[in-house]
C-alpha cells in the first residue's frame, strides 16, 4: 500500500524528515515575508496568530519579528520531528505544540496561517472545513503545481509527489474554488514568485526564471497557467 497516498504516517514516522531534514527552513524568511505583506496589505492587527503545519517554526519566528511585540503566536504540527526542530525558535510569546489533528487546535485566533499545507492533506476539503472556525481571518499559501509546462514534462507532477509529498495539484481557480466550496469568504488573492525567489540547484528551474519573469510582466494569469513556478496567497474569512 502506498502510505504517501493514504495517510499522514510519513510525517510521524520520519520518512518525510529523511527526505527533507531541514523541513524547508531555508525558505522560511521568504514565505514569512509574503505573509507579512498580506497582513499589512489588509491592515490587520492580530493579537493572536496560529500556524497549522508549522514545520520547523521558521515562518512563525520571522512573522513574530514583524508584528506587534505583544502578539502571541502558536505553531501546530502533527510531526514530532518538525516540533523538535521548532525548539530553538520558541520564546515567551511563541510556542509550538504537537497535535493529532485539527480538533486539537484551540481557538479562535485572530489569524490562522497555513503555508504550503493543503496540498499534503489527503482529505483537504474536510481539513479546510475544520480549520474555518479556528480564526477570524485566514491566510493560505498554496503551490500552483498544475500548469501546461508541468503536464507536458510528464514527470513534473510525480516529481513533486516523490520529493515533497504533494497529493493534490492546484491552479489559482481550483484553489479559490476549494475555499469557496468550504464556506470561506475570499477577500484577497495574489501570486507569489516562488520559482524566482527560492534557491535551487535544478538547471531547468534556473533556465525558466527569465521566461517566467518576462511572461508574468506581460500577463500574470497566462504566465502562471503556462509556465508555473508561482504560488497563490489567499486572505479569507
Buried (B, 14 or more C-beta within 10 A) or exposed (E): EEEBEEEBEBBBBEBBBEEBEEBBBEBBEBBBBBBBBBBEEBEBEBEBBBBBBBBBBBBBBBBBEBBEEEBBBBBBBBBBBBBBBBEEBBEEBBBBBBBEEBEEBEBEBBBBBBBBBBBBBEEBEEBBBBBBEBBBBBBBBBBBBBBEBBEEBEEBBEBBBEEBBBBBBBBBEBBBEBBEEBEBEBBEBBBBBBBBEBEEEEEEBEEBBEBBBEBBEEEBEEBBBBBBBBBBBBBBE
